[in-house]
């Protein structure tokens, strides 16, 4: 399985996908998923945030994606279940929170999981709940990495 993104140019995500633009969600496409895939789950995270905020910052997570793509800017309208991100409180305000590295250029990772089932979680769940719900159902994973500039 492979992931591509038109939001990624020369290893950097477009300015529009974070603090230098409109916080437009990244787009991505999944290629060569296993034949018996029932749905996809995904996580968009910033591990470089650990020294700054003390944890890997989750910008976006979702599950029950049945298509092989989400268009750029379509985090609010695509057909999937959006989970909580690191800025969420009691409910999901925005499905995607844009990249905003405060100290240096950060590397962001999009992890996509091909699953043999649909996930029975409502939107008020964090990635850890998704992780445990996916256990035993992950057929294949793929990761796309890109950077976003701090200045």
N, C-alpha and C positions, 0 to 999 in steps of 0.2 A: 504494500500500500504506500502511496506517496501523496503528499499535500503540496499544492502550489497556491500562490497568491499574487494577484495583480496589484495588491497593496504594497508589495515588496519590490523595490528597485535597487539594484546593485547592493544587495544585502542590508538595505535600510528601508524601514517602513516609511510610507509617505507622510509628510508633515501633517496632512489633514487628519491623520488617524490618531492624533494626540494633541498636546498642549500648543503646538505651533499652528494648529488649524482649527477644525470644527469638532474634534473628538469623534470623527466618523469611524464606525466600526470597520475592522479589516474584513476583506472578503477572502474566501478560500474555496478551493476545489479539491475533492478527494478523488484519486485515481487508483484503479486496480484494487478495489476492496474485495475481500473474500466473497465468494459466490453466495454463501448462506448468511450474509449480513442482513439483520433485521432493522438495525438503526445505528446511529453514530452518537457518541458523546464527545465533548471537547472541553479543553481547558486552555485559557490564554493567560500566561503568568510571567512575572518578572522576578527571577531569583536574585538579581542584582540589587533588589530593594532590601534584602536582609540587613546589611549594615546600616541602612537609613531608618527603616521602620521596625526591624526585628523579626520579619517574617517574609516569606515569598508572597508577593502581592498578586492577588488574583484579579485580573481585569475583566474576565468574562468566562462563564462556564455554561454549558448547556447539554441537554440530552434529548433523546427521542427525535433526533434529526433524521428524517427518512430520505432526504434528497442528498446528492453528492456535492452540494455547494451551498454557500451563503454569499450573496452579493455584498460588495462593499457598501456600507451604510445601511444594511438591512437587518441589523441586530434586533430592531424593534418590530419588524414586520415578517421576518422569516418564520416558517412553521417548525417550531421546536419548543422545548421547555427551557426557559432561561432560569438558571439558578442564581444564588446570591454571589456578589463579588465582595472584595475587601472593604468597600465603602458602604455596603448595604447595611441597613439597620433592621427594622422590623419587617420590611417588605422591599421588593425590588423597585427602585425608583427608575433607574435606567438599566437596561440589560448589559450594556458595555460601558466601561469607564476607560477613557483614553489614556494613552501613555504620557507620562510626565516625569522623566528622570530628573531629580533635583541636583545631583552631584556630578554626574558624568554620563556619557552615552551608556545605555543599558541594553542588554540582550534580552529579547522577549521570545518565549517559546509557545507555540501552538501545538498542543498534544491532541491527537484525534484517535478515538478508540472505536473500532468496528465491533459491534455487539451482536450476539445471537438472540436478542430479545429487546423488548421495550422496557424502559425503567419506570417503576411505579413510585415516583416521587413528585410532589407538587413543587412549585417554584420557590417555596420558602425553605430551601435547603442549600447548604454550602457544599463545596467540592468533597469534603470528607464523607458526607452522606452518600454522595454519588459514587465515590470510590468503593465504599463497602457494598453498595447495591450492584456494582458492576462485577464484583468478585465472582469468578467462575464463568463469566459471560463474555470476556474479552477474547475476540478471535485474532485480532491483530492491532498494532498501534503504529502510529507514524508521528514524527515531530518535525515541525518547520521552525527554524530559528531566523530571527532578523534583529537588527538594532534600531534604536531610535535615539536621535541626537538630543543632548540636554540643552544646548544653546543654538 
